[in-house]
Amino acid sequence: MTAALTPRRRDRILEIGTGSGYQTAILARLAGIVFTVERLPDLLVEAEERFRRLGLTNIRTRLGDGAAGWLEEAPFDGISRSRRPARA
């Protein structure tokens, strides 16, 4: 997914589905800022702790359903969807 985005140092990236934070951390090393949304509180707390331990300061997190994006921070230079879609 990261290769398809080809993030650059000035890019603003939206990631839907933080999960463990692995993909987020990679994006944070390549992009200017990463906005990531996770719907599971426990996963988000663990990922935020990882980001702190790694010294990643260009990540903004949000708890919630990422399907609506993050309108207050739009527009984005790229969007990564890390989680599988919910079933209808």
Secondary structure, DSSP 8 states (H G I E B T S, - for coil): -HHHH---TT-EEEEE--TTSHHHHHHHHHSSEEEEEES-HHHHHHHHHHHHHHT--SEEEEES-GGG--GGG---SEEEE-S-----
